[in-house]
Structure formats: structure tokens, C-alpha cells
């Protein structure tokens, strides 16, 4: 380059510069670009196709076959839409569901050419994430440990760390350690028996304290959505509901008052019942202290008459009931029906979520009657019967309520509706489907996939199950996946529902992403509500109006202490004005 000034003079030494043009970016390496993004109970694997060498794929998880599918079955373009034709610039997005939380896996993708020869192998390891429990396990353990220690040291009153400072300690109490006190004037409750169904009316300081911190009802804890902010600004969230529960050992003088949040109460009761750590408990009543059921005693909650739809109609309870003041739990006769606890938890939770998230949902007489009928039907099956008259649910029941969103409010409307339709609300359908109310957990679907059954995870592709709604899914590539109910991860998968295997699981094509969202739901439910216990039964309770309104899934447990959410909906945190 030569410079020239305004007078026409030219530079004697030309300026030079050297440069190199950038090479085009290398194409993705189809042998090394397998990426797995994992969540709770599901994952999505992505890789670039190689049209020149790949005709179909086989997916293996920890060495076990999962699915064989065509080259373009899960092919997507840059916008996430099904790609046809599938090119090297597109991506294969393969969903993996039915996984356990916090678990390492190895995924292998084997690509084969049109002639069946293997063209390449992709391998990746990943670990699924874990959803924290509603109440941290360490908190539950701390409350159980400290309250027991308090009782052993002569204490009669214990407050959990989360409510300290919110509860007035009775006058004249002796401090033992943080949260633990000995109350001088507690003789009335201290001398109470540990069996029977009496209601104690005391004038003692500790009884008065229980009345002041309790919600003023006689009945079990219904913890529900306590402490969930949702769309409410944090400053407007009310203080946690405080629940008093009195634990008693075999001897009356080993009792202690445990004051805690409702959610903590539900979790601590569940753990204590499971471990048989206590003999009985007391729950505050509006007019006194009602003694709960003794551990190991399962009352026969027989309904006195048969009703066409739901025998719960005999009881003064409906969707307008205020469960903070409801007193007719049968406490005077020692009959705290678990069915009523289940009903109360569903009503209270759905109402709270509806208010928080402004859902187009409201209970009415028709929906109320249907819910009662569904609970009666489910409890009849849980008690070993195929249909009402219901016997009332037994103790230690776990319930999954499916929604049109999963518990993290991720959309799965078609998957939720599939459960409703497959069950047909349990009324007017194949009566054998009543068994579907009460499945049992089978980790990874091993009951179906292990000998002697040996069913493929994609059994609907194979004979003798064709034709069905999903049997040609793997050659369509239309952004759909096959959803089945009952779930593959239960003892009712495929055609295992009945001993003669005459009732097959219901299948339907649903959007691929919904499979992952339901996988999040189920893995969290299994972990937090069933403790990942192989063979543990649970109730599936599909509420048609809740799914239709776009409500989220939730799970809860019913035990001697009441009902409490074990899989609590987690709405996206927003501030006022965002809705």
C-alpha cells in the first residue's frame, strides 16, 4: 500500500500487512456430541444426526434396552419443531423418563445403517437431580430428637425452631434448653390416659396456651399449602399455621406438648407412626383436648348404609366447610375417618392454589359429589373391595392427585387428561379399572421388564399389543410420545393389572415434553411420599374439574395425625402485578 499526500507526493516505502481468513467452523462431530440434560426423574439426550450413516437408533440405559426408533423420530430443527427431512444441521432430542431422583445413569445410543450394520456408538453418563422435601429431613429429625430429649429431661412443653418467638411460653415455666420447658401447672394433661376417646377440659396454663396457638378445632392436622408464596408478595404471606400435638409414651407422665408448624406436624407424625415411636397423641380441641388413636389400632371405619354414589353424604361436610373450625370428625367416638381427611386435604389445597394462582376453578355441588364418589371408590379398592359401599380408607394412605401441570407448574394438559379419561372418573367404565385407583410402586418398572414378564419399555410397538394408539409412533417423528396409564413404574404396567392379564394399560399419544414433566412429578412423588419403597401402594385420585382448570399435581399422606402435603406444588415465584 502506497500513501499519497495532497501535493501528489508518494511514499517511498509501501506499507504492508498480512492476514489469514478464518476457516469455516467444523461441522459437529456426530461421534462425540451426545449431551444429556437431566432433571428430577427425567432427562433429554441430544445429538446431531449423520444422514449419510444413520438409519435408526437404539437407546440403552445402564446396558438395558430402552427403545429402538427411526432416524427422524425425534429430529428437531433449530426452533424445536419436528424436522422433516432430518439433516446434519438438526438435532435428535430424545426424552428419557421413569428415572429415580439423585441417581447416576449411563446412556448409550447405537446408530445403525440401513443394512443393519452398526455405524457408531454414543455414550454419556449423567445424574438426575433431586427435589428437596416439603420439610427438610434434618428438621423432622431435629424435632423428633429434641422433643424426645425434652420429655426425658422432665420437660412438658417443646417448640420447634421455626415457631420460637411466635409462641408465648406459659408463665412460671422452667427453661431446660432452647425450645424446651417444664410447665408447673400441667397436671391435668399429664395425668391423662393413653387410650380411650375422652375430651379433657382443663384450666391449666398449658391447656390455655394450646387454645391460644391452635386453630380452634377438634380434628386432625390438614397442613395444605402453608408457607407457599406463589404470586403473593412475600410481605403479604401470613405467618405459618401453628399446630400443637401432644406425644405420649406408654406411661402418661411421659407426655410432652410439641408446638410446630402444620407442615412439620404432618411430617413428624408420619415419621413417628412409621417408626412406632409413640403410643398415642393428643390434638387440641375447641373445648378441650381430644385424645387420638393409639398406634397399632386400626378402627373399622364401616359406613352404616349403602349409597348409590358416595356414602360420605351421610356426614355434614362439603366444599364450603371451614376446616379450621370443623368439629364433626367423629372424635367423640374415636372415628376420625381417613376418607374425610383425604377430602379435606383435596378441598383445602385446591382452594388455596386457586386463590394464589387465579385459576378458573371453583367447587360446586356437582364437583363436590363427584369427589366424594371418587374417594369412596378409591377407599373401597384400598380396603380390598372392587366397588362401594366404601369401607373408609385405612390408615397410612398416600394420594397422588394428577393435574394439567406438574407440581412445578410445567404444562402437561394432555397427559393429565389422559389419566382422567383412562379412569373415566371411575364411574361407568370397565369395572375392572377400579383396581387402577390403587397401584404400587415398582422402581424403574422392573416388575414389567424383569423376568418372567420381560416387557419392553416400549411394549406398545410390539405384538400382541398392536394395533393401539402408539404402535407406529417410532416412525412418525411428529413431536409425540406414548403416554400410558397405569404408569409403567407400578405393579399395574402393561397387562399386569389382573391375574389373568386381561386388562391392558391405556395408551395415548401426548406431546413429548409432557413425558418429561410427568417424569418429574412421579419421581418426586415416589421419593417424597413413598420413600422410594418398592411395592408400596398409593391412591391415584383424578379430579376431572381440577385438570380441566389447569391445576397442578400434588401428593399428600393421610395418617393418624391428619393429612399433609408431601409433594407440594411449587408455583413460579412472582411479585404483585406480574399476573
Secondary structure, 3 states (H helix, E strand, C coil): CCCECCCCCECCCCCCCCCCCCCCCCCCCCCCCCEEEECCCEEEEEECCCCCCCCEEEEEECCEEEEEEECCCCEECCCCCECCCCCCCCEEEEEEECCCCCCEEEEEEEEECCCCCEEEEEEEEEECCCCCCCCCHHHHHHHHHHHHHHHHCCCCEEECCCCCCCCCCCCCCEEEECCEEECCCCHHHHCCCCCCCCEECCCCHHHHHHHHHCCCCCCCEECCCCCCCCCCCHHHCCCCCEEEEEEECCCHHHCEEEEEEHHHHHHHHHHHHHHCCCCEEEEECCCCEEECCCCCCCCCCCCCCCCCCCHHHHCCCCCCCCCCCCCCCCHHHCCCCHHHHHHHHHHHHHHHHHHHHCCCCCCCHHHHHHHHHHHHHHHHHHCCCCCCCCCCCCCCEEEEECCCECCCCCECHHHHHHHHHHHHHHCCCCHHHHHHHCCEECHHHHHHHCCCCCCCCCHHHCCCCCCCCCCCHHHCCCCEEEEEECCCCECCCCCCCCCCCCCCCEEEEEEHHHHHHHHHHHHHHHHHHCCCCCCCECEECCCHHHHHCCCECEEEEEECCEEEEEECCCCCCCCCCCC
